[in-house]
């Protein structure tokens, strides 16, 4: 079965910003993982903010084409997300990170595209590493 590809804000920013130090890595990974990529509203909010007026139109176009989908309902998952945020308060874990870790628990064969090394610290289902692809 094909993986459910999840996209963190850091991956989206690296993909869409030529000035990002991980831009080439993100381009290479984007070609390896078919769309649609799934994300959450919190990660989208971060990406839109970080990309600003230059990158936001491209991010919007990815959503309009269905290549990037907002596929998480925080209202249904808030308790699990808040539990993650409490557990990793010392990191600290953002709302977006909590949502994405929860998504790795609920999406079949999930893999997360990210440049955020905190995902190496987080654990899903209590002890399992978060399946993610990071730059080397």
Order of alpha helices (4+ residues) and beta strands (2+ residues): beta-alpha-alpha-beta-alpha-beta-alpha-alpha-beta-beta-beta-beta
